[in-house]
Amino acid sequence: MGRGYPVVPGFVVGADILREFLETLNSSESLAADLPHSSLHLDVNNWRQLQQVAGRLRQEIITANVPPQWVNSIFQATRGWETGCLILRPTLSVPTAKQRVGNISGLLESVFCSPNEEAIALGLKRTWSQLFRARSLLYWQRTGINLQQINLAVLVQPVYNAIASGRLHANSSSWEIEATCGLGIAIANGEVLPDVYYLQRETGEVVEQQLGNKLVAYRVDQPTPVGYSQPVSGSVLTLDQTCLFAYLLEESQQKQYALQEEYLRQVIVLGNQLVSELGKNFTIEWTISQETPTPKLTLTQVSTPQLAIPHTQIIKGIGAARGQVTAEAYVITNSQHQPEQIPWEVILVAEAIAPEWLPYLQRVIGIITEQGGLTSHAAILARELGIPAVVSATDVTNLIQIGERLLLDGDRGEVYRIRGDMEAEGERRRKGEGENIPIHSAHPIPAQPMIATRLLVNLSQSGLIEQVQNLPVDGVGLLRSELMVLTLLEGKHPSSWLSDGRQAELLERWSGKIMQFARAFAPRPVFYRSLDWRSPELPSSTNHLQFSSQSALGERGVFNYLMNPAVFALELSALAAVQQAGYSNINLLLPFVRSVEEFTLCRHKVEQVGLTQVPQFQLWMMAEVPSVLFLLPEYVKAGVQGISIGTNDLTQLLLGVDREQRQLAKVFNELHPAVMGAIAQLIQMSQAEGIPCSICGQAPALYPEIIDRLVQWGITSISVEPEAVTRTYQAIARAEQRLILATARHQLGKTIHTKE
């Protein structure tokens, strides 16, 4: 700013202020009284204890009083900014050699708040309290950092509405500019694929540009900008935003580049000016503020190789599972052969991930694949296991060698090769900030409002039960049987077990596995989805039907039960065994039902094994084959007691896009008007037929902005991956509150109109 560059104004709340604040918490009743030692002596492998300690510490901070004179000083300093929103940016440093810590992705997040004293005090406490989240305490423990060494400063800045925001990545050979509509939060959250401009460094000429996939944009709480639709949700960065909102872009604006030519030129000129200050290698974050009469380009962040993690970007893909991790690469060039063994704590790089590789995925801490999209099994498994993942990364198995150190960014869909001179830095990140944190170590949800929409969880791995069962979920909305049984099948098709005379052994294993889930979540319901293997995913067997490996669908779902009834009979017997053991919370979800006749035949088999004799038992079907849009009343007459919308296959079949084809992965759009219209129709038809309607595809987790519409349409339950439970809960709560307010306003308007 002193050199005349357009920098957003701001001031710093120093680390000494936090230390003074913590001293006020030191009482004999306070857990914070022994704060420096609390994290150092925690058993971080005892996740329940870690969660409890973190929750108590954060609650003490949130409920404590910030001295009024501090809050007033901050408030007075912001009054001249004329903004309706502030951002509190946390920055960490540790004053010891080679132990400097920057803004750690996933560890500390910016907090937004309104510019009033009450909101400022709460925002400040929330920013400080992130030091003591479970994941933070784990990080300090693993890196050996004493809490007394940590300095946490908070940069306070105004937030203004923006026409466009993005980044400029500069290196000695080329430049790359990313841009999206509105504030840059959409890029930071990985909620959009930004527009990209590739420039020749010497001339500033744009040699190539690619239109991104921009569905959502962010703004502060001011009149809706032109080109935006109505608001869909608040920010996901804090628990109850009042000043930051997400908006769906109109379809016409999605098809336009975010940066007009004049603004693109301004970013290029600014980048050229910064070369003299920063050298040839740097990254800046910028925004075109929506000020009148003239929009203004401003810098919001600057980093150089000395200020950021030094790396060279090597390839881009699609971010399929959130998080960042640094580790050595383990490359498998032939995905047709199952690996004999995979080392521990590596990033697995492969053309594709076969389902039978599941046991090996317990070893890895990151996944990169050439094939697949957001709904591929590699992506689904990564999200369930909490492993960062990038899919659809072209030619990655040839670009990366075994043993290379990589930084995998699942938020942005980027992979970086860490240079040899940065090995020590890579090791620090591997042990600390890049480490994959188990699901339940994320900060708890304090004092959440009750929600009417049921929140369920998608699962397949029994090893995750302990982590997930205490999350605020109403049960398991999708128990994926085909992934659940892979470990117990030992690489064989179930038909092989039956032909080898091992039916009783397999039945015992199968029912025992289901019983683990039924027991853990009782009395909450568990919806077991029967086998739904696609042809290329079937375990090897000489006894099962031969399918075309090129088929995108194969004899999927209940059609295969009619062709191969013995395996389906075994599944039903396993469910019956669970019922007979005293668990009445297990239900059956039939996948990929093509016709009413198929469903009816399956229902008869269900009745024959006695499952329907338990009053609580429900027989549902997946709503994913488009014929259900025309036949749902007939299905209900045939005995369907509920439906669960599978957005993955519904999108695939409505748009004619094979979700596993790399070339088509970026046009697989679950927010397409045809898909959203089909979902709305299914919810409304379910209401008319008097049956519940759930949704268990990836859409609500990947695009939480649609939850507003799902709640408005009347969805009865939403089922998501474990890592998405917290943000989905918050999105449902906000959506229900908005619906209540909108209904109240409507009723008030009718009352006034009647009186008039």
C-alpha positions in Angstrom: 0.0 0.0 0.0 2.9 2.3 0.8 4.3 1.8 -2.7 1.0 2.9 -4.2 -0.5 -0.5 -5.1 -4.3 -1.0 -4.8 -4.4 -2.9 -1.6 -7.6 -3.5 0.4 -7.2 -1.5 3.7 -7.0 -3.2 7.0 -5.5 -3.4 10.5 -4.2 -6.1 12.7 -5.4 -7.4 16.1 -2.1 -8.6 17.4 -1.1 -11.9 19.1 -0.6 -10.2 22.4 -4.4 -9.4 22.5 -5.2 -13.1 22.3 -2.7 -13.9 25.1 -4.4 -11.2 27.3 -7.8 -12.7 26.5 -6.7 -16.2 27.4 -5.4 -15.0 30.7 -8.9 -13.9 31.6 -10.1 -17.5 31.2 -7.7 -18.9 33.8 -9.9 -19.9 36.7 -9.9 -23.0 38.8 -13.0 -24.2 37.0 -11.7 -23.5 33.5 -10.2 -26.1 31.3 -8.1 -23.3 29.8 -6.3 -22.7 33.1 -3.8 -25.4 32.1 -4.0 -24.5 28.4 -0.4 -24.8 27.3 -0.3 -28.3 28.7 -3.7 -29.5 27.7 -2.9 -30.2 24.1 0.6 -31.6 24.8 -0.6 -34.3 27.2 -3.7 -35.3 25.2 -3.9 -38.8 23.8 -4.6 -37.6 20.3 -5.4 -41.2 19.3 -8.3 -41.1 21.7 -10.6 -39.2 19.3 -13.5 -39.0 21.7 -11.4 -37.4 24.4 -9.8 -35.1 21.9 -13.2 -34.1 20.6 -14.5 -33.4 24.2 -11.5 -31.4 25.2 -11.6 -29.3 22.0 -15.3 -28.8 22.4 -14.9 -27.5 26.0 -12.0 -25.2 25.1 -13.9 -23.7 22.2 -17.1 -23.3 24.2 -15.2 -21.5 27.0 -13.7 -19.1 24.4 -17.0 -18.5 22.6 -19.0 -17.8 25.9 -16.3 -15.6 27.4 -16.5 -11.8 27.3 -14.2 -9.7 25.1 -13.3 -6.5 26.9 -15.7 -3.8 25.6 -12.9 -1.3 25.0 -11.2 -3.7 22.5 -14.4 -4.3 20.6 -15.1 -0.6 20.5 -11.6 0.2 19.2 -12.1 -2.3 16.4 -15.6 -1.0 15.6 -14.4 2.6 15.4 -11.5 1.6 13.1 -14.0 0.0 10.7 -16.5 2.8 10.5 -14.9 4.7 7.7 -14.9 1.7 5.3 -18.7 1.9 4.5 -19.1 -1.8 4.1 -21.7 -4.3 5.3 -19.2 -7.1 5.9 -15.8 -7.6 7.5 -13.4 -10.5 7.0 -11.1 -11.6 9.9 -8.1 -13.3 8.4 -6.1 -15.5 10.9 -2.3 -15.7 10.5 0.0 -18.0 12.5 3.7 -17.8 13.2 6.0 -19.8 15.5 9.1 -17.8 16.5 11.6 -20.7 16.1 14.0 -21.4 13.2 12.5 -23.4 10.3 9.1 -23.6 12.0 7.3 -20.7 10.5 3.6 -21.5 9.9 1.5 -19.7 7.3 -2.3 -19.9 6.8 -2.8 -23.6 6.9 -5.6 -24.9 4.6 -8.2 -26.7 6.6 -6.7 -25.7 10.0 -7.6 -22.0 10.2 -10.3 -20.3 8.1 -11.3 -16.7 7.6 -14.4 -15.6 9.5 -16.9 -13.1 8.1 -19.0 -10.9 10.3 -21.2 -7.8 10.2 -19.6 -4.5 11.2 -21.3 -4.1 14.6 -19.9 -4.6 18.0 -21.7 -7.8 18.9 -20.8 -9.5 15.6 -17.2 -8.3 15.9 -16.8 -9.8 19.3 -18.3 -13.1 18.3 -16.2 -13.2 15.1 -13.0 -12.5 16.9 -13.7 -15.3 19.4 -14.5 -17.7 16.6 -11.3 -16.9 14.9 -9.3 -17.4 18.1 -11.1 -20.6 19.0 -9.9 -22.3 15.8 -6.5 -22.8 17.6 -8.2 -25.3 19.8 -10.3 -27.3 17.4 -9.6 -31.1 17.5 -7.7 -30.9 14.2 -5.6 -28.0 15.5 -4.7 -29.7 18.8 -3.7 -32.8 16.8 -1.5 -30.7 14.6 0.3 -29.0 17.5 0.8 -32.4 19.1 2.2 -34.1 16.0 4.6 -31.2 15.2 5.7 -30.8 18.8 4.7 -27.1 18.9 4.1 -25.7 22.4 1.0 -23.6 22.5 3.0 -20.9 24.3 5.1 -20.5 21.2 2.2 -19.8 18.9 1.4 -16.3 17.7 -2.0 -15.8 16.2 -2.7 -12.4 14.7 -6.0 -11.4 13.0 -6.0 -9.1 9.9 -9.3 -7.2 9.8 -10.4 -5.9 6.3 -13.6 -4.7 4.6 -15.4 -6.9 2.1 -17.0 -5.2 -0.9 -19.2 -6.7 -3.6 -17.2 -7.8 -6.6 -17.8 -8.0 -10.3 -15.2 -10.7 -10.6 -12.3 -12.2 -8.5 -9.5 -14.6 -9.0 -5.8 -15.3 -9.0 -2.8 -14.6 -11.2 -0.1 -17.3 -11.1 3.2 -16.0 -12.6 6.4 -17.9 -13.4 9.4 -17.3 -15.6 7.9 -18.9 -18.7 4.1 -18.3 -18.6 1.2 -16.7 -16.7 -2.1 -18.1 -15.8 -5.2 -16.1 -14.7 -8.2 -17.6 -13.0 -11.4 -15.7 -12.7 -15.0 -16.2 -11.4 -18.0 -14.0 -10.8 -18.5 -12.3 -7.5 -16.1 -12.7 -4.5 -13.2 -15.2 -4.6 -14.7 -17.4 -1.9 -16.2 -19.6 -4.5 -12.7 -20.5 -5.9 -11.3 -20.9 -2.4 -14.1 -23.3 -1.4 -13.6 -25.3 -4.7 -17.3 -24.6 -5.5 -16.6 -23.5 -9.1 -14.2 -24.3 -11.9 -13.0 -20.8 -12.8 -12.4 -19.3 -16.2 -8.7 -19.7 -17.1 -6.6 -17.5 -19.3 -3.1 -18.7 -20.4 -0.7 -15.8 -21.3 2.7 -15.4 -22.9 4.8 -13.8 -20.3 6.9 -11.5 -22.5 4.0 -10.0 -24.5 1.0 -10.4 -22.2 -0.9 -11.9 -25.1 -3.7 -14.5 -24.2 -2.7 -17.6 -26.1 -5.6 -19.7 -24.9 -8.6 -19.3 -22.7 -11.1 -21.8 -21.2 -14.6 -21.1 -20.0 -15.1 -22.5 -16.5 -18.1 -24.0 -14.8 -19.5 -21.2 -12.7 -22.8 -22.0 -11.0 -22.5 -20.1 -7.8 -21.2 -16.7 -6.7 -20.8 -14.9 -3.4 -21.7 -11.3 -2.4 -22.1 -9.3 0.8 -25.6 -8.4 2.1 -26.4 -5.6 -0.3 -29.0 -5.4 -3.2 -28.7 -8.4 -5.5 -26.2 -7.7 -8.4 -27.5 -7.8 -12.0 -27.3 -11.3 -13.4 -27.8 -13.1 -10.2 -30.8 -15.2 -9.1 -32.2 -15.2 -5.6 -30.0 -16.2 -2.7 -29.6 -19.9 -2.0 -27.4 -20.2 1.1 -25.1 -18.4 3.5 -21.3 -18.9 3.5 -20.0 -22.2 4.7 -17.1 -20.6 6.4 -18.9 -19.8 9.7 -21.8 -21.2 11.6 -24.4 -18.4 11.1 -23.5 -15.8 8.6 -25.4 -12.6 8.3 -23.4 -10.7 5.8 -22.2 -13.1 3.2 -24.5 -15.0 0.8 -24.2 -17.4 -2.1 -26.1 -16.9 -5.3 -26.8 -19.1 -8.3 -25.8 -17.3 -11.5 -28.2 -17.0 -14.3 -27.6 -19.4 -17.1 -26.7 -16.6 -19.5 -23.9 -15.4 -17.1 -22.6 -18.9 -16.6 -21.9 -19.0 -20.4 -19.9 -15.7 -20.3 -16.4 -15.1 -19.2 -16.2 -13.4 -15.8 -13.6 -10.9 -16.9 -14.4 -8.3 -19.4 -11.5 -7.4 -21.7 -10.8 -4.1 -20.0 -10.6 -5.8 -16.5 -8.4 -8.6 -17.9 -6.0 -5.9 -19.2 -6.0 -4.3 -15.8 -5.0 -7.5 -14.1 -2.2 -8.1 -16.7 -0.9 -4.5 -16.2 -0.9 -4.9 -12.4 1.0 -8.2 -12.7 3.7 -6.6 -14.9 4.1 -3.9 -12.3 4.6 -6.4 -9.6 7.4 -8.2 -11.4 9.7 -5.4 -10.3 8.7 -6.0 -6.7 8.3 -9.7 -6.5 10.4 -11.2 -9.3 9.1 -13.6 -12.0 7.5 -16.2 -9.7 4.6 -15.1 -7.6 0.8 -15.5 -7.1 -1.6 -12.7 -6.4 -5.3 -12.8 -5.5 -7.3 -9.9 -6.9 -10.9 -8.6 -7.0 -12.7 -6.1 -9.2 -14.8 -4.3 -6.5 -18.3 -3.2 -7.5 -17.9 0.4 -6.6 -19.6 3.4 -8.2 -19.1 5.1 -10.5 -16.0 3.1 -11.5 -15.2 -0.5 -10.5 -11.8 -0.8 -8.9 -9.1 -3.5 -9.1 -7.6 -4.3 -5.7 -5.1 -6.9 -4.3 -6.3 -9.2 -1.6 -3.3 -11.5 -1.2 0.3 -11.8 -2.5 2.6 -14.8 -2.1 6.0 -15.6 -3.4 8.1 -18.8 -3.2 9.5 -17.4 0.1 6.1 -16.8 1.5 4.3 -19.9 0.3 5.0 -23.6 -0.1 7.4 -23.8 -3.1 6.2 -26.1 -5.8 5.8 -26.5 -9.5 2.3 -27.1 -10.8 2.3 -30.1 -13.1 -1.3 -31.0 -13.8 -4.9 -30.1 -13.2 -7.8 -32.4 -12.7 -11.1 -32.3 -10.8 -11.1 -31.9 -7.0 -13.1 -35.0 -5.9 -12.5 -35.1 -2.2 -11.5 -32.1 0.0 -8.2 -31.6 1.7 -4.5 -31.2 1.0 -1.8 -33.7 1.6 1.9 -34.0 0.9 3.6 -37.4 0.4 5.5 -39.6 -2.0 3.7 -40.9 -5.1 3.1 -44.6 -5.7 2.2 -45.0 -9.4 0.3 -48.0 -10.8 0.5 -47.8 -14.6 -1.6 -50.9 -15.3 -5.0 -50.7 -13.6 -6.1 -54.0 -15.0 -4.0 -55.9 -12.5 -4.6 -55.7 -8.8 -1.5 -54.6 -7.0 0.1 -57.1 -4.6 0.8 -54.5 -2.0 0.8 -50.7 -1.6 3.1 -48.9 0.9 1.6 -47.0 3.8 1.0 -43.2 3.7 1.6 -42.6 0.0 -0.4 -40.8 -2.7 -1.8 -43.5 -5.0 -1.6 -42.5 -8.7 -3.4 -44.7 -11.1 -5.4 -44.7 -14.3 -8.5 -45.8 -12.4 -9.3 -47.3 -9.0 -11.0 -50.7 -9.1 -13.4 -51.4 -6.3 -11.5 -54.5 -5.2 -8.6 -52.2 -4.3 -10.5 -51.0 -1.3 -8.3 -52.8 1.3 -5.3 -50.9 -0.1 -7.0 -47.5 0.2 -6.8 -47.8 4.0 -3.1 -47.4 3.5 -3.0 -44.3 1.3 -3.4 -40.7 2.2 -4.3 -39.3 -1.2 -5.6 -40.5 -4.6 -5.0 -39.2 -8.1 -6.6 -40.9 -11.1 -6.7 -40.3 -14.9 -10.2 -41.5 -15.3 -13.5 -40.8 -13.6 -15.5 -37.8 -12.4 -17.0 -36.6 -9.2 -19.3 -39.6 -9.0 -16.8 -42.3 -9.8 -16.2 -45.0 -7.2 -12.7 -43.6 -6.6 -14.2 -40.2 -5.7 -17.0 -41.7 -3.6 -14.6 -43.9 -1.6 -12.2 -41.0 -1.1 -14.9 -38.8 0.3 -16.2 -41.6 2.6 -12.7 -42.4 3.9 -11.7 -38.7 4.2 -8.8 -39.0 1.7 -8.1 -36.0 -0.5 -8.5 -36.9 -4.2 -8.1 -35.5 -7.7 -9.7 -37.3 -10.6 -9.7 -36.8 -14.4 -6.0 -35.8 -14.3 -4.9 -36.3 -17.9 -1.8 -38.6 -18.4 -0.9 -38.3 -14.8 0.6 -41.9 -14.6 3.2 -40.8 -17.2 3.9 -37.4 -15.7 4.6 -38.6 -12.2 7.3 -41.2 -11.2 7.2 -43.5 -8.2 8.9 -41.8 -5.2 8.3 -38.2 -6.2 7.1 -35.9 -3.5 3.7 -34.4 -4.4 1.3 -31.8 -3.0 -2.2 -32.9 -3.7 -4.9 -30.2 -3.4 -8.3 -31.9 -3.4 -10.0 -28.5 -2.9 -8.7 -27.0 -6.2 -8.2 -30.2 -8.2 -4.4 -29.5 -8.5 -1.3 -31.6 -8.2 2.2 -30.1 -7.6 5.6 -31.7 -7.7 7.7 -30.5 -4.7 11.2 -29.6 -5.7 14.1 -31.5 -4.1 15.4 -28.5 -2.2 12.1 -28.4 -0.4 12.2 -31.9 0.9 12.3 -30.7 4.5 9.3 -28.5 4.0 7.4 -31.4 2.4 8.2 -33.6 5.3 6.9 -31.0 7.7 3.6 -30.8 5.8 3.3 -34.6 5.5 3.5 -35.0 9.3 1.4 -32.0 10.1 -0.7 -29.6 8.1 -1.2 -32.0 5.1 -2.2 -35.0 7.2 -5.5 -36.5 6.7 -7.7 -35.8 9.7 -10.3 -38.4 10.6 -13.9 -37.3 10.0 -14.9 -36.9 13.6 -11.9 -34.8 14.6 -13.5 -31.8 12.8 -14.9 -29.3 15.2 -18.2 -30.2 16.8 -21.5 -28.5 16.0 -22.3 -26.5 19.2 -25.9 -25.6 20.0 -27.2 -26.3 16.5 -30.9 -25.6 15.9 -33.2 -28.5 15.5 -34.0 -29.5 11.9 -37.2 -31.1 10.5 -35.5 -32.6 7.4 -33.9 -35.9 8.3 -30.1 -35.9 7.8 -28.7 -39.3 7.0 -25.2 -40.6 6.1 -23.8 -42.7 3.2 -21.5 -45.5 4.4 -19.9 -48.8 3.3 -16.9 -49.2 5.6 -17.5 -50.7 9.1 -14.2 -49.2 10.2 -15.8 -45.7 10.0 -18.8 -46.6 12.3 -17.2 -45.4 15.5 -16.3 -42.1 13.9 -19.7 -41.5 12.3 -22.3 -42.9 14.7 -22.1 -39.9 17.1 -22.5 -37.3 14.3 -25.8 -35.5 14.2 -27.4 -37.9 11.8 -30.8 -39.7 11.9 -29.4 -43.0 10.5 -27.8 -44.5 7.4 -29.5 -43.4 4.2 -27.3 -45.5 1.9 -25.4 -48.6 3.0 -23.5 -49.5 -0.2 -23.4 -53.3 -0.2 -21.1 -53.7 -3.2 -18.4 -51.8 -1.4 -19.3 -53.2 2.1 -18.7 -56.8 1.0 -15.5 -56.4 -1.0 -13.2 -57.2 1.9 -15.2 -60.2 3.0 -15.5 -61.7 -0.5 -11.6 -62.0 -0.8 -11.6 -60.9 -4.4 -14.2 -63.6 -5.5 -17.6 -63.1 -7.0 -20.4 -64.4 -4.6 -21.3 -67.0 -7.1 -17.9 -68.6 -6.6 -18.6 -69.0 -2.9 -21.9 -70.6 -3.6 -20.5 -73.0 -6.2 -17.7 -74.0 -3.8 -20.2 -75.0 -1.2 -19.3 -72.1 1.1 -22.8 -70.6 1.2 -23.2 -70.9 5.0 -19.8 -69.3 5.6 -20.6 -66.4 3.3 -24.1 -65.9 4.8 -22.6 -65.7 8.3 -20.0 -63.1 7.1 -22.6 -61.1 5.2 -25.1 -60.9 8.0 -22.4 -60.2 10.5 -21.2 -57.2 8.5 -24.8 -55.8 8.2 -25.4 -56.3 11.9 -22.4 -54.1 12.7 -24.2 -51.1 11.1 -27.7 -52.1 12.5 -26.3 -52.4 16.1 -24.3 -49.1 15.9 -27.2 -46.9 14.7 -30.1 -48.6 16.4 -32.9 -47.5 16.8 -32.0 -45.2 13.9 -32.9 -46.7 10.5 -30.3 -48.2 8.2 -31.2 -48.4 4.5 -29.2 -51.3 3.0 -28.9 -51.0 -0.8 -28.6 -54.4 -2.4 -25.8 -55.2 -4.8 -25.4 -52.7 -7.7 -22.2 -53.6 -9.5 -21.6 -52.2 -12.9 -20.0 -54.7 -15.3 -16.4 -53.7 -15.1 -16.5 -53.6 -11.3 -17.5 -57.2 -10.7 -15.0 -59.4 -8.8 -13.5 -62.2 -10.9 -15.4 -65.4 -11.2 -15.8 -68.2 -13.8 -19.3 -68.9 -12.6 -21.1 -65.5 -13.0 -22.5 -64.1 -16.1 -20.0 -62.7 -18.6 -20.5 -59.0 -19.3 -19.1 -56.6 -21.9 -16.3 -54.6 -20.2 -17.2 -51.7 -22.5 -20.7 -51.4 -21.1 -21.4 -48.3 -19.1 -24.5 -49.9 -17.4 -24.4 -53.7 -17.9 -27.1 -55.9 -16.3 -27.2 -53.6 -13.3 -29.6 -53.5 -10.3 -32.6 -55.8 -9.9 -32.3 -57.1 -13.5 -29.2 -59.0 -12.4 -31.1 -60.5 -9.5 -33.5 -62.1 -12.0 -30.6 -63.4 -14.0 -28.6 -64.5 -11.0 -31.2 -65.1 -8.2 -29.0 -67.1 -5.9 -26.9 -64.1 -4.8 -30.0 -61.9 -4.2 -31.5 -64.8 -2.2 -28.3 -64.8 0.0 -28.6 -61.1 0.6 -32.2 -61.4 1.7 -31.3 -64.3 4.0 -28.6 -62.1 5.5 -31.1 -59.3 6.1 -33.5 -61.8 7.6 -30.7 -63.1 10.0 -30.2 -59.5 11.2 -33.9 -59.2 11.9 -33.9 -62.5 13.7 -31.0 -61.2 15.9 -33.4 -58.6 17.2 -32.6 -55.6 15.0 -35.7 -54.0 13.5 -34.1 -50.9 12.1 -32.8 -52.5 8.9 -34.6 -51.6 5.6 -34.0 -52.6 1.9 -33.3 -50.2 -0.9 -33.5 -51.7 -4.4 -31.1 -50.2 -7.0 -31.6 -49.3 -10.6 -35.2 -50.5 -11.0 -36.2 -50.4 -14.7 -39.8 -51.5 -14.5 -42.7 -52.2 -12.2 -42.5 -55.9 -13.1 -38.9 -56.0 -11.9 -39.9 -54.5 -8.6 -42.9 -56.8 -8.1 -40.7 -59.9 -8.6 -38.2 -58.6 -6.0 -41.0 -57.8 -3.6 -42.3 -61.3 -3.8 -38.8 -62.6 -2.9 -38.6 -60.2 0.0 -42.0 -61.4 1.3 -40.9 -65.1 0.9 -38.0 -64.7 3.4 -40.3 -63.0 5.9 -38.7 -59.6 6.0 -42.1 -57.8 5.8 -43.3 -59.6 9.0 -41.4 -57.0 11.0 -43.7 -54.0 11.1 -40.8 -51.5 11.0 -39.3 -52.9 7.8 -39.6 -50.7 4.7 -39.0 -51.6 1.1 -37.7 -48.6 -0.9 -36.3 -48.2 -4.4 -33.7 -45.9 -5.9 -35.2 -43.3 -8.2 -32.4 -43.1 -10.8 -33.8 -44.6 -14.0 -35.8 -41.8 -15.7 -38.8 -44.2 -16.3 -39.7 -43.6 -12.6 -40.7 -40.1 -13.5 -43.7 -41.6 -15.4 -44.3 -44.7 -13.3 -44.0 -43.7 -9.7 -47.8 -44.1 -9.0 -47.6 -47.6 -10.4 -44.6 -48.4 -8.3 -46.5 -47.2 -5.2 -49.4 -49.5 -6.0 -46.9 -52.3 -6.4 -45.7 -51.8 -2.9 -42.9 -49.2 -2.9 -42.9 -47.5 0.5 -40.3 -44.8 -0.3 -37.8 -43.6 -2.8 -34.3 -42.3 -2.7 -33.1 -40.1 -5.6 -29.8 -41.2 -6.9 -28.5 -38.0 -8.6 -25.4 -39.7 -10.1 -27.3 -42.1 -12.4 -30.3 -39.9 -12.9 -27.9 -37.2 -14.3 -26.1 -39.7 -16.4 -29.2 -41.1 -18.0 -31.0 -37.8 -18.4 -28.1 -36.1 -20.1 -26.6 -39.1 -21.9 -23.2 -38.6 -20.2 -21.2 -41.6 -19.1 -19.9 -40.3 -15.7 -16.8 -42.5 -15.9 -15.6 -41.0 -19.2 -12.8 -38.5 -18.6 -13.6 -36.4 -21.6 -17.2 -36.0 -20.4 -16.5 -35.6 -16.7 -16.5 -31.8 -16.8 -19.9 -31.7 -18.5 -21.5 -34.0 -16.0 -23.8 -31.4 -14.5 -26.1 -32.4 -11.7 -27.4 -28.8 -11.6 -28.6 -29.0 -15.2 -32.2 -27.7 -15.4 -33.4 -31.1 -16.7 -31.9 -32.8 -13.6 -33.2 -30.3 -11.1 -36.7 -30.4 -12.8 -36.7 -34.2 -12.5 -35.8 -34.0 -8.8 -38.5 -31.5 -8.1 -41.0 -33.7 -10.0 -40.0 -36.8 -8.0 -40.4 -34.9 -4.6 -43.8 -33.6 -5.6 -45.0 -36.9 -6.9 -43.9 -38.6 -3.7 -45.9 -36.1 -1.7 -49.0 -36.8 -3.8 -48.6 -40.5 -3.3 -48.0 -40.1 0.5 -44.5 -41.7 0.6 -41.2 -40.3 1.9 -38.6 -39.0 -0.6 -34.9 -39.0 0.2 -31.9 -38.0 -1.9 -28.6 -39.8 -1.6 -26.5 -38.8 -4.7 -23.5 -36.5 -4.6 -25.4 -33.4 -5.6 -26.3 -32.0 -2.1 -22.8 -32.6 -0.8 -21.0 -31.1 -3.8 -23.5 -28.3 -4.3 -24.9 -27.3 -0.9 -26.6 -24.3 -2.5 -29.4 -26.6 -3.9 -30.5 -27.6 -0.4 -32.6 -24.5 -0.2 -34.6 -25.8 -3.2 -34.8 -29.3 -1.9 -36.2 -28.1 1.4 -38.6 -25.8 -0.3 -39.9 -28.6 -2.6 -40.4 -30.8 0.5 -37.6 -33.4 0.6 -38.0 -35.6 3.6 -34.4 -36.6 4.1 -30.9 -35.9 2.7 -28.1 -38.5 2.9 -24.5 -37.4 2.4 -20.9 -38.6 2.9 -19.5 -38.3 6.4 -17.2 -35.4 5.6 -20.2 -33.4 4.4 -22.5 -33.9 7.4 -21.5 -30.7 9.3 -22.0 -28.3 6.4 -25.1 -30.1 5.2 -26.7 -29.8 8.7 -25.9 -26.1 8.7 -27.3 -25.7 5.1 -30.5 -27.5 6.1 -31.0 -25.3 9.2 -30.5 -22.1 7.2 -32.9 -23.4 4.4 -35.6 -24.3 6.9 -35.3 -20.9 8.7 -35.6 -19.1 5.4 -38.6 -21.2 4.4 -40.3 -20.4 7.7 -39.7 -16.7 7.3 -40.9 -16.7 3.7 -44.0 -18.6 4.7 -44.7 -16.2 7.6 -44.3 -13.2 5.2 -46.6 -14.7 2.8 -49.3 -15.4 5.4 -48.8 -11.9 6.8 -49.3 -10.5 3.3 -52.5 -12.5 2.8 -53.8 -11.3 6.2 -53.1 -7.6 5.3 -54.7 -8.1 1.9 -57.8 -9.7 3.4 -58.2 -6.8 5.9 -57.8 -4.3 3.2 
